[in-house]
């Protein structure tokens, strides 16, 4: 395979993770399909495809775990001042949207946003490195496919 075509295909394997913006789990499915169709053409494409798929699975897992951890805190911050004031015969809950509760939501949202931007930046860096012919390794990636 020509070197330039190989680099372009490696770039496309990484960048197609942005299909996750179009359909659910597109960030995993499209690199997986691209890697499966191109892995036999060269070892470079095989390595970069595995790396892209492993990163996107790991990133999705980290985002899911962060969401699972944050949900109890977010719900708890809304209901923390109304534990003793709930009357179950007349179910009426007034959400406390004071400064400390809004600050909690903004804090969790900020962490989620930063995590989201880091994922986008890593995909862009990997795509550029692959386009230059470098063998890029994503940080904090679980090796699901070896």
Helices and strands as residue ranges (DSSP letters): H 3-15, G 16-21, H 26-38, H 43-79, H 99-131
